[in-house]
Amino acid sequence: MPIKTILLHMANDDRHSARLQAAVSLAKRFDAFVEVLYIATPVTMPAAATGRVASYGFIAESTAIAQEKAGEVEHEVRQALKDCSYSWAVDEGDHVELLARRAAYADLAIVTQSHPAHIEDRVLLHVPDRLPLEAACPTLVLPYDGMPETFGRHVMLAWKNTREAVRAVRESMPFLQAAEKVTVLTVDPPHHTTDTARDVMVYLERHGVRTWHQSNIASGDVGEVVLTCVQDVGADLLVMGAYGHSRFREMVLGGATRTVLQHMHVPALMAH
């Protein structure tokens, strides 16, 4: 399916500009509409605030600051997307729930990798962890430590014969078809055979995607092997399935997916 609607997550964080830059680039590349959703986190009272007057004052001040910040971001968005088709909306609540609701009508969602060392990430910490498992569209997670000028020239597909990986292949087809090179990575051949890789490579070739195969044996964390291979071959975009399991009525990331999201240094396109 072509990418015609991009859902862009915006919030009061120090990496929203990188997401915006990526959205502009992809909107021009795929002639896509950008749906910008700015999400404000609901104001909560600090433990030190006591009394009705103090509470009202804190809430009023926090709300005014949030509105001012949203206005600044909106101005930045309008300048960056002036040559693109886009919409702007502001909402308040749980970031993942609101994004997942709009993702039903998008072809791609853009978020940023969390940096647990940053205090402001405490609110946004679980967005890249939860959204790939809950969104109806694929999620493009951008690294927090900076974006390459271009990405998607050399795509690495982390492949194994699972529903999640198959969906990642189908959902990333516009990126795969536009790439100059696509490397199909299989990890631990005794369990994920070259025959399986051959099947997906033939499938991609029928869609006009020429691929190269790389096989690795994992002695430890599969996610670490994937990231090492990404660096070794010089890939600038990783495509993979997002794996998780249900726990306490919520989806929890699998080990390899969690490792990639914690330590990635190139954009990762994930689908569940």
C-alpha positions in Angstrom: 0.0 0.0 0.0 1.4 3.4 -0.9 2.1 5.9 1.9 -0.5 8.7 1.5 -1.2 9.7 5.1 1.6 10.3 7.7 0.6 10.6 11.4 3.2 12.9 13.1 3.4 12.8 16.9 4.3 16.3 18.3 4.7 17.1 22.0 6.6 19.4 24.3 9.9 17.5 24.0 13.3 18.5 22.6 13.2 16.1 19.6 9.9 17.2 18.0 11.9 19.1 15.3 13.6 15.9 14.1 10.2 14.2 13.7 9.0 17.2 11.8 12.0 17.2 9.5 11.5 13.5 8.8 7.8 14.0 8.1 8.5 16.8 5.6 11.1 14.6 3.8 8.7 11.6 3.6 5.7 13.8 2.6 7.7 15.1 -0.4 9.1 11.7 -1.2 5.8 9.9 -1.2 3.5 12.9 -2.0 1.7 12.2 1.3 -0.6 14.2 3.6 0.7 14.9 7.1 -1.7 14.7 10.0 0.0 16.5 12.8 -1.2 15.6 16.3 0.1 17.7 19.2 -0.6 16.0 22.4 -0.4 17.8 25.8 0.0 15.7 28.9 -2.7 16.4 31.5 -1.6 18.6 34.3 -1.0 16.8 37.6 -0.6 18.4 41.0 2.8 18.2 42.6 2.9 16.8 46.2 4.2 20.1 47.5 1.1 22.1 46.3 -1.4 22.5 49.1 -4.6 24.4 49.4 -7.2 25.3 46.8 -5.6 28.6 45.8 -2.2 27.0 45.2 -3.8 24.2 43.2 -5.8 26.6 41.0 -2.7 28.8 40.5 -0.5 25.9 39.5 -3.0 24.5 37.1 -3.6 27.9 35.5 0.1 28.6 35.1 0.8 25.1 33.7 -2.1 25.3 31.3 -0.9 28.7 30.0 2.7 27.4 29.5 1.3 24.4 27.7 -0.8 26.6 25.4 2.2 28.8 24.7 4.4 25.8 23.8 1.7 24.4 21.5 1.5 27.7 19.7 5.3 27.8 19.2 5.3 24.3 17.8 2.3 25.1 15.5 4.2 28.0 14.1 7.2 25.7 13.5 5.0 23.2 11.8 3.3 25.7 9.5 6.7 27.0 8.3 8.1 23.5 7.7 5.0 22.1 6.0 4.1 25.2 4.0 4.8 23.3 0.7 2.9 20.1 1.8 -0.7 19.2 2.5 -1.2 18.8 6.3 -3.6 19.2 9.2 -3.0 20.4 12.8 -4.8 19.2 15.8 -4.2 19.5 19.6 -5.4 17.0 22.1 -4.8 16.1 25.7 -4.4 12.7 27.3 -2.5 9.4 27.0 -0.1 9.8 24.0 -0.3 6.2 22.8 -4.0 5.9 23.1 -4.6 9.1 21.1 -2.0 8.2 18.5 -3.3 4.6 18.1 -6.8 6.0 17.6 -5.7 8.2 14.6 -3.3 5.5 13.3 -6.3 3.6 12.0 -6.5 6.2 9.3 -2.8 6.6 8.5 -0.2 4.7 6.5 2.7 5.6 8.8 3.2 7.0 12.3 6.3 8.9 13.3 7.6 8.9 16.9 11.0 9.2 18.6 13.1 6.7 20.6 12.9 7.4 24.3 15.9 8.6 26.3 15.5 7.3 29.8 18.2 9.6 31.1 16.1 12.7 30.2 13.6 13.8 32.8 11.1 15.1 30.2 11.0 11.6 28.7 9.2 10.2 31.8 5.9 11.2 30.3 6.8 10.1 26.7 8.9 7.1 27.8 6.5 4.4 26.6 5.3 5.9 23.3 7.9 4.1 21.1 7.5 0.9 23.2 3.7 0.7 23.0 2.7 2.3 19.8 4.3 -0.3 17.4 2.2 -3.0 19.2 -1.0 -1.0 19.3 -1.1 1.0 16.1 -3.0 -0.2 13.0 -0.3 1.3 10.8 3.5 0.8 10.9 5.6 3.0 13.2 8.7 4.8 12.2 10.9 5.2 15.3 13.6 7.9 15.0 16.8 7.7 17.1 17.0 10.3 19.9 20.7 11.0 19.2 20.2 12.6 15.8 19.0 11.9 12.3 21.0 11.2 9.2 20.5 13.7 6.4 18.9 11.0 4.4 17.6 7.5 5.3 16.2 4.6 3.4 18.9 4.3 0.8 20.2 1.1 2.3 17.5 -0.8 4.1 18.2 -3.8 6.3 15.2 -6.2 6.7 15.5 -8.3 9.9 13.7 -11.4 8.7 12.1 -14.4 10.2 9.0 -16.3 9.0 6.5 -14.7 11.4 3.3 -12.8 11.0 4.9 -9.7 12.4 7.9 -9.8 10.0 5.5 -10.5 7.0 3.5 -7.5 7.9 6.6 -5.3 8.3 7.6 -6.3 4.7 4.3 -5.5 3.2 3.9 -2.2 5.2 7.4 -1.1 4.3 7.2 -1.8 0.5 7.3 1.9 -0.5 10.7 2.2 1.3 12.0 -1.1 0.0 11.1 -0.2 -3.6 12.7 3.2 -3.3 15.9 1.9 -1.7 19.2 1.6 -3.6 20.0 -1.5 -1.6 18.1 -4.0 0.6 19.9 -6.5 2.8 17.8 -9.3 4.2 19.2 -10.4 7.5 18.4 -13.8 9.1 19.7 -14.6 12.5 20.4 -18.1 13.8 20.1 -20.2 10.6 19.2 -23.5 12.4 15.8 -21.9 13.3 15.4 -19.4 10.5 16.6 -21.2 7.4 18.0 -19.7 4.2 15.0 -21.3 2.4 12.8 -18.9 4.3 15.0 -16.0 3.3 14.9 -17.2 -0.3 11.1 -17.1 -0.3 10.9 -13.5 0.9 13.7 -12.5 -1.4 11.8 -14.0 -4.4 8.6 -12.2 -3.2 10.4 -8.9 -3.0 12.0 -9.4 -6.4 8.5 -9.7 -7.9 7.8 -6.3 -6.5 10.9 -4.9 -8.1 13.1 -5.1 -5.0 16.5 -6.6 -5.5 18.0 -8.0 -2.3 21.2 -9.3 -0.7 21.1 -12.0 2.0 23.2 -11.9 5.2 23.1 -14.8 7.7 24.3 -14.6 11.3 24.3 -17.0 14.2 23.2 -15.4 17.5 25.0 -16.6 20.7 23.2 -14.0 22.8 20.7 -11.2 22.4 19.2 -11.3 18.8 18.6 -7.5 19.0 22.3 -6.9 19.6 23.2 -9.0 16.6 20.7 -7.1 14.4 22.1 -3.7 15.5 25.7 -4.9 14.9 24.8 -6.0 11.4 23.1 -2.7 10.7 26.3 -0.9 11.6 28.5 -3.4 9.8 26.7 -3.1 6.4 26.1 0.7 6.7 22.3 0.4 6.6 20.4 3.7 7.3 17.0 2.2 7.9 16.0 -1.0 9.8 12.7 -2.8 9.0 11.5 -5.4 11.4 8.5 -6.9 13.1 7.6 -5.6 16.5 7.2 -8.6 18.9 5.3 -8.6 22.1 3.2 -10.7 24.5 0.2 -10.0 26.6 0.7 -9.3 30.3 -1.8 -7.7 32.7 -4.0 -6.8 29.8 -1.2 -4.9 28.1 1.2 -5.8 25.3 4.8 -6.1 26.5 7.8 -5.9 24.2 9.8 -9.0 23.4 13.5 -9.0 24.2 14.9 -8.4 20.7 12.4 -5.6 20.0 13.2 -3.9 23.3 16.9 -4.1 22.7 16.6 -2.4 19.3 14.4 0.3 20.7 16.8 1.0 23.5 20.1 1.0 21.5 19.2 1.9 17.9 21.1 4.6 16.1 19.3 4.5 12.8 15.5 4.9 12.1 13.5 1.7 12.6 10.2 0.9 10.8 8.2 -1.6 12.9 4.9 -3.4 12.4 3.0 -5.8 14.7 
